[in-house]
Amino acid sequence: MTQEQLSERVDVVRSFICALENGKKQPSLDMIFRLASALEVKPGELVDAAAEKSAGR
């Protein structure tokens, strides 16, 4: 899925998705749920992935 497609599914601008991917913005809890729904994953999977990425810095 492209950033553009995801941004349309969660009703945000593409640059916001880019900023999330690059760690320049942090999603709200509501946004985590919206992203998880759009990506068809559990919200915890997004949080776990972010925690693993943060630990690996």
C-alpha positions as CSV (number, residue, x, y, z in Angstrom):
1,M,0.0,0.0,0.0
2,T,1.3,3.4,-0.9
3,Q,1.5,6.4,1.5
4,E,-1.2,8.1,-0.7
5,Q,-3.5,5.1,-0.4
6,L,-3.1,4.8,3.4
7,S,-3.6,8.6,3.9
8,E,-6.8,8.3,2.0
9,R,-8.0,5.4,4.1
10,V,-7.3,7.2,7.4
11,D,-8.3,10.7,6.1
12,V,-5.0,12.5,6.6
13,V,-2.5,14.1,4.2
14,R,0.2,12.0,2.7
15,S,2.9,14.1,4.4
16,F,1.6,13.0,7.8
17,I,2.0,9.4,6.9
18,C,5.6,10.2,5.7
19,A,6.3,11.9,9.0
20,L,5.0,8.9,11.0
21,E,7.2,6.6,9.0
22,N,10.3,8.7,9.6
23,G,9.6,9.2,13.3
24,K,9.1,12.9,13.0
25,K,5.5,12.7,14.3
26,Q,3.9,10.4,16.9
27,P,0.3,9.2,16.3
28,S,-2.5,9.7,18.8
29,L,-4.2,6.7,20.2
30,D,-7.1,7.3,17.9
31,M,-4.8,7.4,14.9
32,I,-3.2,4.1,15.9
33,F,-6.6,2.5,15.8
34,R,-7.4,4.1,12.4
35,L,-4.1,3.0,11.0
36,A,-4.5,-0.5,12.3
37,S,-7.9,-0.8,10.8
38,A,-6.7,0.5,7.4
39,L,-3.7,-1.9,7.5
40,E,-5.9,-4.8,8.7
41,V,-3.7,-5.4,11.8
42,K,-4.2,-5.3,15.5
43,P,-3.3,-1.9,17.1
44,G,-0.9,-3.7,19.4
45,E,1.1,-4.9,16.4
46,L,1.8,-1.3,15.4
47,V,2.8,-0.4,18.9
48,D,5.1,-3.5,19.2
49,A,6.7,-2.6,15.9
50,A,7.4,0.9,17.1
51,A,8.8,-0.3,20.4
52,E,11.2,-2.7,18.6
53,K,12.3,0.1,16.2
54,S,12.9,2.4,19.1
55,A,14.9,-0.2,21.1
56,G,17.1,-0.8,18.1
57,R,18.2,2.9,17.7
